[in-house]
């Protein structure tokens, strides 16, 4: 599986973590979340969860208002909650 825009595949032979990392930066704020294969029962399912969360996060960020060119604190809290609740 290859990495995609805003999604990076991590596969280490000698480490415990294998999975996908979602990382997106908008208006000076970076959001990151890891989707491990163990938790999601495989690489394809962890990728699907990461893609779904990325789409929801992009919709939230792109549809939000900016304050002085930055994301509002409310939008940042909503995005962090979305990432924390990602299943």
Buried (B, 14 or more C-beta within 10 A) or exposed (E): EEEEEBBBBBEEEEEEEBBBBBEBEBBEBEBEBBBBBEEBEEBEEBBBBBBEBBEBBEEBBEEBEEEEEEBBEEBBEBBEEBBEEBE
